[in-house]
């Protein structure tokens, strides 16, 4: 790997779209969660937290975000999926039990289906390719997969009072989960600063919707998927 490629990868992991940007978006999402009374999160502190944070940055680096230092050819839905799934299990190891493991397995299975299904017609897992895919039947698949993706997010982000997630982990998961949705399911904007701002704004709007959805399910416990 050339020096320029190494520098681009480092910037993507530690600054943009990972690292500092993921932390800023996640911190804002946690503030919104607190305002809505959904800030229940465990403090964590076990050895699993540090590797979970590191892997979440790898997932953030896969986002097809304008101005990302990584080449679009380096973005891969499969890498992001595996990274986020692994973080989920590290978070479970930090705080979980048998019941939460079963719930996590169901959520991750459905979410993985939502991530992979739109790329099957194109046989391509690059998010910027899937976002613009126009083949017969692809639109319907993307709509259904997008709805399923969003419905899984409250559970994957530990927004249930019965299955909280360590706050340091969850803070850095907001942007990769929401940004991956924007990368895959929303037509990309311009590749300039305005496009990057649009990407961040859409990710925050999705985070707000997920919080509203979690709040609705908390007020109606029988409908909350984490209540088993």
N, C-alpha and C positions, 0 to 999 in steps of 0.2 A: 504494500500500500504506500502510495506516495505521501510526502509530507503534507501537501495540500489536502489530500483526502483524509489523513489523520486529523488535521486541524478542523476540517468540516465536521467529522464525526464527533470530535470533542465538543465543539460548539453546539451541535444538535443535542447531545446528551446533557450538557451542563447549563446551557444558556437558553437556546431557542431551537426547536419548540419544547425541549425538555428542560430540566433544571429550573432556572429562575422563573421562566414563563409558566411552567406547570405549577410551581409553588405559588405564584401570584394568583393564578386562576383558581387553584384549589383553596387558597386562603380566603378569597372573596366568596367562593361557594360555601365555605364553612361559616362565614359571617352571615350569609343569607340563611343557612340552616339554623343558626342560633336565633336569628330574628323570628323564624317560623316555628321555633320550639322543636327543632329536629336535630339538635346538635349532640344527641346522645352518642358518645364515642368513648371507647376505653382508652386509657392512657398508654397502654402497651408497655414497652420497655424491655421486652425479652430480646434474645439474640436474633429472632426472626425479623425484627423490624428493619434493621439496616440492609440486609439483602433484598427485602421486599421493596424498599425505596429505590435501591440501585436498579432493580429489574424494571420498576415502573418507569424510570427514565428512558430505558431502552424502548419501551412501548411508545412513549411520547415522541421519540425520535422518528418513529415510523409514520407520523402523520403527514398527509399530503398538504402541507401548509405553505402558502405563498411566502417567498423569501427564506424558506428553510435552507440552511447551508448544505444539506444533503441533496444529492441528485434525486429527481423523481424516480429514477430507475432503482434506487436503493430502498424505496418504501415498499413494504410488504405486509399485507394483511395477516399472513400466516405468522410472521414474527411477532406482530403486535398481539395476536390472539394467544399464542403460546406464552408470551411474557405476562400478559394480564391474567391468564389462567393460573400461572405459577404464583403470581403475587396473591391471588385469591386463596390459594392453599397455604401459603406462608402466613397470611393473616389468620386463617383458620387455626393453624398450628399455634399461633400466638394466643388465641382466646377461645378456641372452639371446643365442641363436643360432638358426640355421634349425631345428634339431631341436626345441628348446624351443618355438619358435613353432608348429610343427605340433601338438605336444602341447597347448599352450594353446588353440589353435583348436578341437580336439576337445573338450576339457574345457568350454570356454565354450559350445560348441554344445549339448552334452548338458545342461549346467546351465541354460542359457536355456530349453530345452524343459521342464525340470522346473519352472522358475519360472512360465512362462506357461501351461502346460497346465491347471492347476486353475482358472484364471480364464476359460477359454474358455466353459464352460457358462453362466456368469453374465454373460459379456461385460463384465467389470468387473476392473480391476487394482488395486483398493484391497485391501490385505492383510487388513483386518478383515472385509471382505465375503467373500473367498475362504475364510477360516478357518471361517466358520459356514455355508458353502454346503451345502444339503441338497437335491439334485436327483438323479433316477435316474442312476446311473453315475458321479456326482461322487466318491463315496467311493473307489471303486476307482482312479480316475484320481489322486486325491490321494495314496493309499498308494504307488502306483508312482512318481509324481513325487517324493514325499518320499524314497523309497529312492534314486532316481537322484541327487537333490540331494546327499544325504549322501555318496554314493560319489564324487562329483566334488570334494568339499571338500579332501581331502589334496593333490590336484594343483593346485587353484586357490590354495591357501595356501602353495605352494612347500615342502611337507614332504618332497620327494624330495632325497636327497643329490646327485643329478645335476642338479637344477633348483632351486637355492635361490632365495630371494627376499630382498631387502634387509630387514633386521630392522625399521627404522623403518616401512616400508610394511606388512609383515606384522602388526606389532603392532596397527595400526589397522584391519586387515581382519577380525580374529577376530569382533568384535562385529557388524558389519554382515552378515557371512555367516551367523553362527549366529543372530543376532537376526531376520534376515529369514526364516529357517526357522521360528522360533517364531511370528513374526507371521502367516505364511501357512498353516502346517500344524497348528498346535496351537490348540485353542479358547481364546480370550482369557479371562483371569481378570478379577477385579474391577478397577475403575478407580481404585484407591487405592494406598497405599504397599505393602500386602501383595501386590497384583497386580504392581506394579513389581518387588518383590523376587523374586516367582515367575518373572517374565520373565527377570531376570538369572540366576537359578539354573538355569533350563532352558537358557539360552544357554551357560552354563559346562559343564553336563552334556554338551551336544552337542559342545563343544570338546574335552572329555575323551575322548568316544567317537571323535572324529575323530583325536585323537592315538593312541589305542589302535589304530585301524584303520591309520594310517600306520606304526606300529611293527610291526604284523603283516605288512604288505606289505614292509617293509624286511628282515624276517627271512626272507622268501620272495621273493627278487628276481624270480623268473620271473612272479610274480603282480602285480608293481608296475607300474601303467600307465605310469609315466614312463620305464621302461626300454624303449627302442626299439632 
